[in-house]
Amino acid sequence: MASFGNAFSSSIGKKLIMGITGLFLISFLLVHCFLNSLIFVNDGGLTYNMGAHFMGTNWIIRAMEVVLFAGLIAHAVQGYRLLVLNRAARPERYAVTNGAANSKWYSRSMGLLGTLLLVFLIVHISKFWVMSRFTGIPTVDANGHHDLFAVMVETFKNPFLVVLYVLAMISLAYHLLHGFASAFQTLGWNHKKYTPIIKSVGVWFSILISLIFAAMPVAMYLGLIK
């Protein structure tokens, strides 16, 4: 048992946890993006509220929320620990460095991008998840479902929050550009035939998911979705 724990506390073990939790969070992003994109049906939020009602009342989904938060915390903690270990391994910086020669700037800035996303998540959770799960949503729609869509409309009247969401989605795009392919590589899923495909899918996934998420607050702020 001790050797098992030591394996996961090692540098390789930390990267393995990052890879596993990263892929889990990617799958969550896909589901979350689909649910939220229901606002583009533009029917006053009825379809979106129906989807949100299903997610909020399904016991399997509610149980998975616990797994999601555990995965998110593990991903953030292990990412920070890896950042500290990497800096400790090279305490003195070279007089002249050329990091761009070996990696992209966003690959070297995962700690910063992850921190920005963590700040965004705290704001996002306080605005939506806490209200939908604990404090309650004050209004219902024509179908009798809690009107989370109305909460979104009210929230995104604030231009500062819209800007925050857009900046967070830019950070998410760069975070995914590195993290998507890196997760597969960490788990040893490398193949000269399939790795280029994974990288290509990762680029498109990173861009499209982030664009869709960013388009939601912007469209609401501009009154394109009602």
PyMOL commands that set and color helices and strands:
alter all, ss='L'
color gray80, all
select helices_A, chain A and resi 2-9+11-41+46-57+59-89+99-101+110-135+148-155+159-186+195-221
alter helices_A, ss='H'
color red, helices_A
deselect
rebuild
show_as cartoon
